[in-house]
Amino acid sequence: MKFDWLSRWPKLRRVAGALALAGGILAILTPFAMGEWSIGLLGLLLVGFGVLEAAQAFFTPGRDVRLSSYWPAGLAILAGLVLFARPMLVLSGLLTVLTILLMAHGASRIIAALRTRTGRPRWWALADGLVIVLLGALVWRLRAELGILAIGCLAALYLFSSGWRMLLAPEEAALSEPPDRHPVPQLGLPPHQEFRRLRTAVGAEEATRRYRDLFWVTTIVLVFFAIHVGRMGAKWTWFGMISPVIAVVGDLAVSLLLAGLAILPLALLWRKMTRPIERSAWLQRLARLDGSEERTTFERVTDRWLDGRVRLALRLRTARTSVQRALWEGLQVGLPVVAVFVAINPIWGFTWYFNTENWASGFWEKVVEVRVDVWRERMTQAVEARYLGQGSSGGTPATIYTVGPEGVADATDFGFIVIGDTGEGDASQYSLQDNYLERGRRPDVTFLVISSDVIYPSGEMKDYEFNFYLPFKGFSKPIYAIPGNHDYFDGLDGFLANFLEPDAAREAMRARVEADFRLSSTTEAVITDFIGQARRLRALYRVRTGLQRGPYFELHARGFSLIAVDTGILKRIDDRQMTWLRAALERARGNFRMVILGHPLYAGGAYQAGSNESFAAIHRLLQEHAVEVVMAGDTHTFEYYREPYAGKSRPLVMHHFVNGGGGAYLSIGTALDWPEKPPVADWAFYPRTDALRAKLEAETPTWKRPVWFWIKKLGAWPVSVEALSAVFDFNRAPFFQSFMEVRVEGSARRVRLILHGVDGPLTWRDLQIGGTVVPAGQRLDDQAEFVIPIR
């Protein structure tokens, strides 16, 4: 009951072996050509050839499949996912884990060989396993000398071992089962020729239906792909097609999960419960066959039921001994259910974990995260060469990233708005619109800054009209932004086209393409088209963007400086931006300094730079310059931390604000998982724990209640409450989105930061507070504002 093309697997295996050997050579060469970026690509290589390793077991007809047969594939895929998902951890110590995984791959081959009785396959597997273990130990011994190359060597080791085995290893023998036995031994039925007849009939039936099954499964998969292409607005390029393909892979994974964790277990439970009835019916049928009695109508119905049970038992028995068949059966069971989910996805309020179209964002994040620093450095280098080459008209190194909204440079009193993580384009984002538009009409509000994630899910140009321009239509003041992690998923093309001056955007996009060896689908025509689209949308919606020359900027007024820093995806900055940041802080010396980061230094009641030396270095630099206010987005909530630290001459205080509640789903980990001992004594967050619990109790639909129960009773163990934020849909009132209004009052020697919700300024009572955050003399019903003196 295998597909015909599977009978040609021995020949296909040789091709796969040659590809694996070529992949091993590529794994050795990649670190030399691509450096740090090679880690993620090596991970994809391991995953791909891990699948080929699994095919060695899947497609061998009649093989006696033991769990150990799949260990090499499983370990290789796991190692590849580790490399792809967490490449930076590999560089900081996870190389040990990777080495253990790949050496366990060799050990699994040895175990499989020892469990094999005799024959050439045993000795091949034993030799293969010993070679992998010995070479793995050698690479580990030389890891210090090899550096990143050690990772390539480990990947190549696996690929070479897979390749030579596929090319040269002998075939294993097929095993069979007595044909006159019922496929369910638990029934305790004696051997009978009827079982032989049924096995033959089911085999013939399966042979005729397999092409029909293949047709309808393929049709559903193609329909899924077409739906995702349409809903995601995918571009018809090989890069553009990756996202809908990932969504389809997600659909297939959900199908298998539903089949394996819900549908089939229920079917097996029902079969077990009705087994006594089945045994009794079989005994009567066998007695009737031996006596050649005529069947009644009831007996004909019973026989059809028994035939169906045999058919199911045979298919399940085959699935238990063939992973390939198990996957195929799981797809046939789960795909019809998933088809319903895909069809009604837009109306069920599915959020990130329940929408496979959003899973592509996670893929792109892992692909680009180690490239961000390279991109940014190349982009800013190209922009500086373009502008500094123009002499005084183009700017100077000290001013090239300086922005200058009207009426600010010489002002002592002015205001502006900071809003973070805005770009969902849904009700949560629009819930704040009337409030910030009203504030923007005031003459003392001079500009607006988006502090992270302008566009979800992947920062693409196609989403800017509905997720940015339409929500900000009516805000007539300049809008500046720093990118968040989601803005980088498309290579930052959408952000550059919309927020940088056209000339700067063109140079930056060209530099990014060059940095990626021209592998992306961003051609010169695409660059021109994106810049043209941004110009057109700015004119149509009368939104003032395109005023920056880079993904970071600085602004200086009389007595006040604002410095916005792009921390990418991994909470770090490249050397070029670090040089600029040091210089910008020096230029701001003597002023009140407010720094906006792409990621918060404190969030969720924890310090975020503890294991990230690059991020901690930024923190130390801000302390050296006695920066008064640090604000960031990324975490979708409002939080405040008052951090005391020792200055050079006196104790100082740094005020940290998490300001990411501008429209994305709420980060529930802050309110529901606040630690008993937060990192500072004085803190606050919004929304309050009781308010958020009441919202979730009232709005969580029945089918998501198990997740809510998991959070309430088990604290989301073994994951975190914050990790489950994206399960819930928050697009109904009450809304807990927020933004900050900053009023620089130089005449009064103070800066006021006023927290706004959907209905205007919030009060202290709306916040959950620890320590002495509320100023002396104020009541809980007073407006929540943080007043910081200008020294």
C-alpha positions in Angstrom: 0.0 0.0 0.0 2.9 2.3 -0.8 2.7 4.9 -3.6 4.3 3.6 -6.8 7.0 6.2 -6.8 8.1 5.0 -3.4 9.2 1.8 -5.0 11.8 3.8 -6.8 13.2 5.1 -3.5 16.5 3.1 -3.7 17.4 5.2 -6.8 16.1 8.4 -5.3 18.1 7.6 -2.2 21.3 7.8 -4.2 20.3 11.3 -5.5 19.5 12.3 -1.9 22.9 11.0 -0.8 24.7 13.0 -3.4 22.8 16.1 -2.3 23.7 15.4 1.3 27.4 15.3 0.4 27.1 18.5 -1.5 25.4 20.0 1.5 28.3 19.0 3.7 30.7 20.8 1.4 28.4 23.9 1.5 28.3 23.7 5.3 32.1 23.9 5.4 32.3 26.8 3.0 29.4 28.9 4.3 31.1 30.2 7.5 34.0 31.6 5.3 31.6 33.4 3.0 28.8 34.6 5.3 30.3 34.7 8.8 27.7 34.9 11.6 24.7 34.8 9.1 25.9 31.3 8.2 24.6 29.8 11.5 20.9 30.2 10.5 21.6 28.8 7.0 23.4 25.8 8.5 20.4 25.2 10.6 18.1 25.1 7.6 20.6 22.7 5.9 20.4 20.4 8.9 16.6 20.5 9.0 16.3 19.8 5.3 18.7 16.8 5.4 17.1 15.6 8.6 14.0 15.2 6.6 15.9 13.1 4.1 17.3 11.0 6.9 13.7 10.4 8.1 12.8 9.4 4.5 15.4 6.7 4.8 13.0 5.1 7.4 9.7 6.4 5.9 10.1 5.0 2.4 11.7 1.7 3.0 8.9 -0.8 2.1 8.0 -3.2 4.9 10.8 -2.1 7.2 10.5 -3.1 10.9 10.6 0.5 12.2 11.9 1.0 15.7 12.0 4.4 17.5 15.8 4.3 17.3 15.5 4.3 13.5 14.2 7.9 13.7 16.6 9.2 16.3 19.2 10.4 13.7 16.6 12.4 11.8 14.9 13.8 14.9 18.3 14.8 16.5 19.4 16.5 13.2 16.2 18.4 12.8 16.3 19.4 16.5 19.9 20.6 16.1 19.0 22.5 12.9 16.1 24.2 14.6 18.4 25.2 17.5 20.8 26.8 15.0 18.0 28.5 13.1 16.0 29.7 16.0 18.7 30.8 18.4 21.9 31.4 16.4 23.3 33.9 18.9 23.0 31.4 21.7 25.2 29.1 19.7 28.0 31.6 19.7 27.7 32.1 23.4 27.7 28.5 24.6 25.0 26.5 22.9 27.7 24.9 20.7 28.0 22.4 23.6 24.4 21.4 23.2 24.7 21.1 19.4 27.8 18.9 19.8 25.9 16.6 22.2 22.9 16.4 19.9 25.1 15.4 16.9 27.2 13.0 18.9 23.9 11.5 20.2 23.1 11.0 16.5 26.2 8.8 16.2 25.3 7.0 19.3 21.8 6.3 18.0 23.4 4.7 15.0 25.5 2.5 17.2 22.5 1.5 19.3 20.5 0.6 16.2 23.4 -1.5 14.9 23.7 -3.4 18.2 20.0 -4.1 18.1 20.2 -5.5 14.6 20.8 -9.3 14.6 23.2 -9.9 11.7 24.1 -8.8 8.2 25.8 -6.0 6.4 23.4 -3.2 7.4 24.5 -3.8 11.0 28.2 -3.3 10.3 27.5 -0.2 8.1 25.4 1.4 10.9 28.0 0.5 13.5 30.9 2.0 11.5 28.8 5.1 10.6 28.0 5.7 14.3 31.6 5.3 15.5 32.9 7.7 12.8 30.4 10.3 13.8 31.2 10.1 17.5 35.0 10.2 17.0 34.9 13.1 14.5 32.4 15.0 16.7 34.8 14.6 19.6 37.6 15.9 17.4 35.7 19.0 16.3 34.8 19.7 20.0 38.4 19.4 20.9 39.4 22.0 18.3 36.4 24.3 18.8 38.5 27.2 20.2 40.7 27.2 17.1 37.8 26.7 14.6 35.4 29.3 16.1 32.2 29.6 13.9 33.8 27.1 11.5 33.3 24.5 14.3 29.5 24.8 13.7 30.0 24.3 10.0 32.1 21.2 10.7 29.5 19.7 12.9 26.8 20.3 10.3 29.0 18.9 7.6 29.7 15.9 9.8 26.1 15.0 9.9 25.5 15.7 6.2 28.5 13.6 5.1 27.4 10.7 7.3 23.9 10.9 5.8 25.2 11.2 2.3 27.6 8.3 2.3 25.1 6.0 4.0 22.4 6.9 1.4 24.9 6.3 -1.4 26.6 3.1 -0.2 24.7 1.4 2.6 22.9 -1.9 1.7 19.1 -2.3 1.8 17.4 -3.8 4.9 15.1 -6.8 4.6 11.3 -6.5 4.7 9.2 -8.2 7.4 5.7 -9.7 7.1 2.8 -10.6 9.3 0.6 -13.8 9.4 -2.3 -13.1 6.9 -4.9 -15.3 8.6 -4.8 -13.4 11.9 -7.1 -10.5 12.9 -5.1 -7.3 13.0 -6.2 -6.6 16.6 -4.7 -9.3 18.8 -6.6 -8.0 21.8 -9.8 -9.4 20.5 -8.4 -12.9 21.1 -9.9 -14.3 17.8 -8.5 -17.6 16.3 -6.9 -17.7 12.9 -9.4 -17.8 10.0 -9.3 -17.6 6.3 -11.9 -14.8 6.5 -9.2 -12.6 7.8 -6.9 -13.5 4.9 -9.8 -12.6 2.5 -10.4 -9.3 4.2 -6.7 -8.4 4.2 -6.6 -9.1 0.5 -9.8 -7.1 -0.2 -8.6 -4.1 1.9 -5.2 -4.2 0.1 -6.9 -4.1 -3.3 -9.3 -1.3 -2.1 -6.3 0.7 -0.8 -4.6 0.3 -4.1 -7.5 1.8 -6.0 -8.2 4.6 -3.6 -4.7 5.9 -3.0 -4.7 8.0 -6.1 -8.1 9.4 -5.2 -6.8 10.2 -1.7 -3.7 11.8 -3.1 -5.8 13.9 -5.5 -8.1 15.4 -2.8 -5.3 16.0 -0.3 -3.3 17.7 -3.0 -6.3 19.8 -4.0 -6.9 20.9 -0.4 -3.2 21.9 0.0 -3.3 23.9 -3.3 -6.5 25.6 -2.2 -4.8 26.5 1.2 -1.9 28.0 -0.7 -4.2 30.0 -3.0 -6.1 31.3 0.1 -2.9 32.3 1.8 -1.5 34.0 -1.3 -4.7 36.1 -1.6 -5.1 37.0 2.1 -1.4 37.7 2.6 -1.1 39.7 -0.6 2.1 37.8 -1.4 4.4 39.0 -4.2 4.9 36.6 -7.1 8.6 36.2 -6.5 10.4 33.3 -5.0 10.9 35.4 -1.8 7.3 36.4 -1.8 6.1 32.9 -2.0 8.0 31.8 1.1 5.4 33.2 3.5 2.3 31.4 2.0 4.3 28.2 1.8 5.1 28.5 5.5 1.4 29.1 6.2 0.6 25.9 4.3 3.2 24.0 6.2 1.6 25.3 9.4 -1.8 24.1 8.2 -0.3 20.6 7.6 1.3 20.6 11.1 -2.0 21.6 12.7 -3.7 18.8 10.7 -1.3 16.3 12.1 -1.6 17.7 15.7 -5.4 17.6 15.5 -5.4 14.0 14.2 -2.8 12.8 16.6 -4.0 14.6 19.8 -7.7 14.7 19.3 -9.5 12.9 16.5 -7.6 9.6 16.4 -7.4 9.3 20.3 -11.1 9.7 20.5 -11.6 7.1 17.7 -9.3 4.7 19.5 -11.1 5.2 22.8 -14.4 4.4 21.1 -12.9 1.3 19.5 -11.6 0.1 22.9 -14.9 0.7 24.6 -16.8 -1.2 22.0 -14.3 -4.1 21.7 -16.4 -6.6 23.6 -19.3 -6.0 21.2 -16.9 -6.4 18.3 -15.5 -9.7 19.6 -19.0 -11.1 20.1 -20.0 -10.1 16.6 -16.9 -11.7 15.1 -17.5 -15.0 16.9 -21.0 -15.1 15.5 -19.8 -14.2 12.0 -17.1 -16.9 12.0 -19.6 -19.5 13.2 -22.1 -18.5 10.6 -19.4 -18.7 7.8 -18.3 -22.2 8.9 -22.0 -23.3 8.9 -22.8 -21.5 5.6 -25.9 -19.9 7.1 -27.9 -17.2 5.2 -27.4 -13.6 6.6 -30.2 -11.5 7.9 -30.5 -7.8 7.3 -29.1 -7.1 10.8 -26.1 -9.4 10.1 -25.4 -7.7 6.8 -25.3 -4.3 8.7 -23.1 -5.9 11.4 -20.7 -7.4 8.8 -20.3 -4.0 7.1 -19.4 -2.5 10.5 -16.9 -5.3 11.2 -15.4 -4.8 7.8 -14.9 -1.1 8.5 -13.3 -2.0 11.8 -10.8 -4.3 10.1 -10.1 -1.6 7.5 -9.4 0.9 10.2 -7.3 -1.6 12.2 -5.1 -2.4 9.2 -4.6 1.2 8.4 -3.6 2.0 12.0 -1.4 -1.1 12.1 0.4 0.1 9.0 0.7 3.6 10.5 2.3 2.2 13.6 5.1 0.5 11.6 5.6 3.3 9.0 6.0 6.9 9.9 5.3 7.8 6.3 2.0 6.0 6.5 1.2 7.5 9.9 1.7 11.0 8.5 -0.4 10.3 5.5 -3.3 8.9 7.6 -3.0 11.9 10.0 -3.3 14.3 7.1 -6.4 12.6 5.7 -8.0 12.8 9.1 -7.0 16.3 10.1 -7.1 18.2 6.8 -10.9 18.4 6.5 -11.1 20.0 10.0 -8.3 22.4 9.3 -10.0 23.4 6.1 -12.9 24.7 8.2 -10.4 26.7 10.4 -8.7 28.2 7.3 -12.1 29.2 5.8 -13.5 30.9 8.9 -10.2 32.3 10.2 -11.0 36.0 9.6 -14.3 35.9 11.5 -13.2 33.8 14.5 -10.9 36.4 15.9 -7.9 34.1 15.7 -4.8 35.6 17.1 -1.1 35.0 16.4 -0.9 31.4 17.6 -4.1 30.3 15.8 -3.3 31.9 12.4 -0.7 30.1 10.4 -0.3 33.2 8.2 1.3 34.9 11.1 3.7 32.1 11.7 5.7 33.3 8.7 6.7 36.2 10.9 8.6 33.9 13.2 10.4 32.4 10.3 11.5 35.7 8.9 12.6 36.9 12.4 15.0 34.0 12.6 16.3 34.5 9.1 17.1 38.2 9.5 17.9 38.7 13.2 21.7 38.2 12.7 21.7 40.3 9.6 20.2 43.5 11.2 23.6 44.9 12.3 25.2 44.3 9.0 22.2 45.9 7.1 22.1 48.9 9.4 25.8 49.5 9.2 25.9 49.2 5.4 22.8 51.3 5.0 24.0 54.2 7.2 27.5 54.0 5.5 25.8 54.5 2.1 23.6 57.3 3.3 26.5 59.2 4.9 28.6 58.8 1.7 25.6 60.2 -0.3 25.0 63.2 2.0 28.5 64.1 3.2 29.6 64.1 -0.4 27.4 67.1 -1.0 29.3 69.4 1.3 27.4 71.8 3.5 24.1 71.2 1.7 24.2 67.5 2.6 25.1 67.9 6.2 28.0 67.1 8.6 28.7 64.0 10.7 27.3 65.9 13.6 24.0 66.8 12.0 23.3 64.1 9.3 20.8 62.2 11.6 19.4 65.3 13.3 15.7 66.0 12.7 14.2 69.5 13.1 10.4 69.9 13.5 9.2 73.4 13.2 9.3 75.6 16.3 11.4 73.2 18.4 15.1 74.1 18.0 14.8 77.5 19.8 11.8 76.6 22.0 12.0 76.1 25.8 8.4 74.9 26.1 6.9 72.4 23.6 5.3 69.0 23.6 5.3 65.8 21.6 3.7 62.3 21.6 5.4 59.0 21.9 3.4 55.9 20.9 4.8 52.4 20.4 3.8 49.1 18.6 1.0 50.6 16.7 0.7 48.7 13.4 -2.0 46.0 13.9 -4.5 47.9 11.8 -7.4 46.7 14.0 -9.8 47.9 16.6 -7.1 48.0 19.3 -5.1 50.5 17.3 -8.0 52.6 16.3 -9.2 52.8 20.0 -6.5 55.5 20.6 -7.0 57.4 17.4 -9.4 60.2 18.5 -7.2 60.9 21.6 -3.9 61.3 19.9 -5.4 63.2 17.0 -7.1 65.6 19.4 -3.7 66.1 21.2 -2.0 66.6 17.9 -4.2 69.6 17.1 -2.8 71.5 20.0 -0.2 74.1 19.0 2.2 73.1 21.7 2.4 69.4 20.4 5.0 69.7 17.7 5.7 66.1 16.5 5.1 62.4 17.1 7.5 59.5 17.5 6.6 55.8 17.0 8.9 53.9 19.3 8.7 50.4 17.8 6.9 48.1 15.3 5.3 50.5 12.9 3.8 47.7 10.9 2.7 44.1 11.8 3.2 41.4 11.0 6.2 41.8 8.7 6.7 45.5 8.1 5.7 45.2 4.4 5.0 48.1 2.1 1.6 46.7 1.2 0.4 47.2 4.8 1.4 50.8 5.3 -1.8 52.4 3.9 -4.2 50.6 6.3 -1.9 50.1 9.3 -0.2 53.5 9.3 -1.5 56.2 7.0 -5.2 55.7 7.6 -4.9 55.5 11.4 -2.7 58.7 11.4 -4.8 60.6 8.9 -5.5 64.0 10.5 -2.2 64.2 12.4 -0.6 67.1 10.6 2.7 67.4 12.5 5.9 65.5 11.6 6.0 61.8 12.4 9.3 60.1 13.1 10.0 56.5 14.0 12.5 53.8 14.9 11.9 50.3 13.6 10.9 47.4 15.8 11.7 43.7 15.2 8.6 43.3 12.9 9.7 46.2 10.7 12.9 44.3 9.8 11.2 41.1 8.6 11.0 42.5 5.0 14.6 43.7 5.1 13.4 47.2 6.4 12.3 48.2 2.9 8.9 49.4 3.9 10.2 51.5 6.8 13.0 53.0 4.7 10.7 54.0 1.9 8.2 55.7 4.2 10.3 57.3 6.9 13.6 58.3 5.2 14.1 61.1 2.8 13.7 59.6 -0.8 17.4 59.9 -1.6 18.4 58.4 1.8 15.9 55.6 1.3 17.2 54.8 -2.1 20.8 54.6 -1.0 19.9 52.6 2.1 17.8 50.0 0.2 20.5 49.6 -2.4 23.1 49.0 0.3 21.0 46.4 2.0 20.5 44.5 -1.3 24.3 44.6 -1.9 24.9 43.3 1.7 22.7 40.3 0.9 24.7 39.4 -2.2 21.7 40.6 -4.3 19.8 37.4 -3.3 16.6 39.2 -2.3 13.7 40.2 -4.7 14.3 43.9 -4.0 15.4 45.1 -7.4 16.0 48.7 -8.6 12.4 48.7 -10.0 11.0 47.6 -6.6 13.0 50.3 -4.8 11.7 53.0 -7.2 8.1 51.6 -6.8 8.3 51.6 -3.0 9.6 55.2 -2.8 6.9 56.3 -5.3 4.2 54.5 -3.3 5.3 56.2 -0.1 5.4 59.7 -1.8 1.8 59.0 -3.1 0.4 57.9 0.3 2.0 60.9 2.1 0.3 63.2 -0.4 -3.1 61.5 -0.3 -3.3 61.2 3.5 -1.4 64.4 4.3 0.8 62.6 6.8 4.2 64.1 7.2 6.9 61.4 7.1 10.1 61.0 5.0 12.0 63.4 7.2 14.8 61.1 8.5 18.1 59.9 7.0 18.4 56.7 9.0 16.6 54.3 11.3 17.8 56.4 14.3 17.9 60.1 14.9 18.5 62.9 17.4 16.8 66.2 18.2 18.1 69.1 20.2 16.2 72.1 21.6 17.1 74.6 24.3 17.8 72.6 27.4 16.3 69.3 26.0 17.6 66.5 23.7 15.8 63.5 22.3 17.9 60.6 21.0 16.2 57.6 19.3 18.2 54.4 19.0 17.5 51.4 16.8 18.2 48.2 18.7 17.1 45.9 15.9 15.9 42.4 16.8 18.6 41.2 19.2 18.7 44.3 21.4 22.0 45.5 20.2 23.5 48.1 17.9 26.3 48.0 15.4 29.7 49.8 15.9 28.7 52.6 13.6 25.5 53.4 15.5 27.4 53.1 18.8 29.9 55.8 17.6 26.9 58.0 16.6 25.2 57.4 20.0 28.3 58.4 21.9 28.6 61.5 19.9 24.9 62.4 20.2 25.1 62.0 24.0 28.1 64.4 24.0 26.2 66.9 21.8 23.3 66.7 24.3 25.6 67.3 27.3 24.1 69.9 29.6 20.6 69.3 28.4 17.8 67.1 29.8 18.2 63.9 27.9 15.5 61.5 26.9 16.5 58.4 25.0 14.1 56.2 23.1 15.2 52.6 22.6 13.7 49.9 20.4 13.6 47.5 23.4 13.1 48.3 27.1 15.9 47.8 29.7 13.2 46.8 32.2 10.0 45.0 31.3 7.7 42.5 32.9 9.2 43.1 36.3 12.7 42.0 35.2 15.9 43.5 34.0 16.2 42.7 30.3 20.0 43.1 29.7 21.3 40.6 32.2 22.5 38.0 29.7 22.9 40.4 26.8 26.2 42.2 27.1 25.6 44.4 24.1 22.3 45.7 25.6 24.0 46.1 29.0 26.7 48.2 27.3 24.1 50.6 26.1 22.7 50.8 29.6 26.1 51.6 31.1 26.7 54.3 28.5 23.4 55.9 29.4 24.3 55.8 33.0 27.7 57.4 32.3 25.9 60.3 30.7 23.3 60.5 33.5 20.4 60.2 31.1 17.2 61.1 32.9 14.5 59.3 30.9 14.8 56.0 28.9 11.6 55.0 27.0 11.0 52.0 24.8 8.3 50.0 23.0 8.3 46.3 22.0 6.5 45.1 25.2 2.8 45.8 24.5 1.9 47.6 27.8 2.8 50.6 29.9 5.4 50.1 32.7 7.4 52.5 34.8 10.6 51.8 36.8 12.6 54.3 38.9 16.2 53.1 38.9 18.6 54.6 41.4 22.3 54.3 40.6 25.6 55.8 41.7 26.7 58.7 39.6 30.2 60.1 39.5 29.6 62.7 42.2 26.1 61.9 43.6 23.4 59.3 43.6 21.2 59.6 40.4 17.9 58.3 39.2 17.0 57.0 35.7 13.3 56.9 34.9 12.4 53.9 32.6 9.1 53.8 30.7 7.8 50.9 28.7 5.5 52.6 26.1 4.4 49.8 23.8 0.6 49.9 24.2 -0.1 51.7 21.0 -2.3 49.1 19.3 -0.8 45.6 19.4 -2.3 42.8 21.5 -1.7 43.3 25.2 1.4 41.8 26.9 -0.5 40.1 29.8 2.7 38.8 31.4 3.3 42.1 33.2 -0.1 42.2 35.0 -0.6 38.4 35.5 3.0 37.3 36.3 4.5 40.2 38.2 7.4 39.0 40.3 7.3 39.1 44.1 10.7 41.0 44.1 10.8 43.4 41.1 14.3 44.8 40.2 13.5 48.3 41.6 11.5 49.5 44.6 9.3 52.0 42.8 7.3 50.8 39.9 3.9 50.9 38.2 2.1 49.3 35.3 -1.1 49.6 33.3 -3.6 47.9 33.1 -4.0 46.7 36.7 -4.1 43.0 37.3 -7.7 42.9 38.5 -8.9 44.9 35.4 -7.1 42.6 33.0 -8.4 39.5 34.8 -11.9 40.8 34.6 -11.5 41.5 30.8 -10.2 38.0 30.1 -12.9 36.4 32.2 -15.6 38.2 30.3 -14.2 38.0 26.8 -12.3 34.7 26.5 -14.4 32.4 24.2 -15.1 28.8 25.3 -12.6 27.2 22.9 -9.8 29.3 24.5 -10.9 28.7 28.1 -8.4 25.8 28.5 -5.5 28.2 27.8 -7.0 30.7 30.3 -7.3 27.9 32.9 -3.7 26.9 32.2 -2.6 30.5 32.9 -4.7 30.9 36.1 -4.0 27.5 37.7 -0.6 26.6 36.4 1.0 30.0 35.6 1.4 28.8 32.0 4.1 26.3 33.1 6.4 25.2 31.5 6.3 28.3 29.3 5.6 31.9 30.5 2.4 33.8 30.8 3.9 36.5 28.5 4.5 33.9 25.8 0.7 33.2 25.7 -0.2 36.8 25.3 -0.8 36.3 21.5 -3.4 33.6 22.1 -6.0 36.1 23.1 -7.9 38.6 21.0 -8.2 42.0 22.6 -10.2 43.8 19.9 -13.2 44.5 22.1 -13.8 47.1 24.8 -12.6 47.8 27.4 -9.4 48.7 25.7 -6.1 49.1 27.7 -4.0 50.7 25.0 -2.0 53.8 25.9 0.5 56.4 24.8 2.7 59.1 26.4 2.4 62.8 26.0 5.7 64.6 26.8 5.6 68.2 27.8 9.0 70.0 27.9 8.5 73.0 30.2 11.9 74.7 30.3 10.4 77.8 31.7 9.3 75.8 34.8 12.5 73.7 34.8 10.7 70.4 34.4 9.5 67.7 32.0 6.1 66.2 32.4 5.2 62.8 31.0 1.4 62.3 30.9 0.0 58.8 30.4 -3.1 58.6 28.1 -5.6 55.8 27.6 -8.4 55.5 25.1 -10.5 58.1 26.9 -7.9 60.6 27.7 -5.4 61.0 30.6 -5.3 58.1 33.0 -5.4 58.5 36.8 -3.1 56.9 39.4 -6.0 54.7 40.3 -5.9 53.1 36.8 -2.3 51.9 37.5 -1.0 49.1 39.7 1.7 50.8 41.8 4.5 49.7 44.0 6.7 51.9 46.2 6.3 55.7 46.2 5.4 56.4 42.6 2.4 58.7 43.4 3.8 62.2 44.3 3.3 63.5 47.8 0.0 65.4 48.2 -1.7 63.7 45.2 -4.7 61.5 45.3 -5.4 58.3 43.4 -8.0 60.0 41.3 -5.6 62.7 40.1 -4.1 62.6 36.6 -1.2 60.2 36.3 1.8 62.2 35.2 5.5 61.8 36.0 7.2 65.2 36.7 11.0 65.1 36.4 13.0 68.3 37.1 15.5 69.7 34.6 18.8 69.8 36.4 
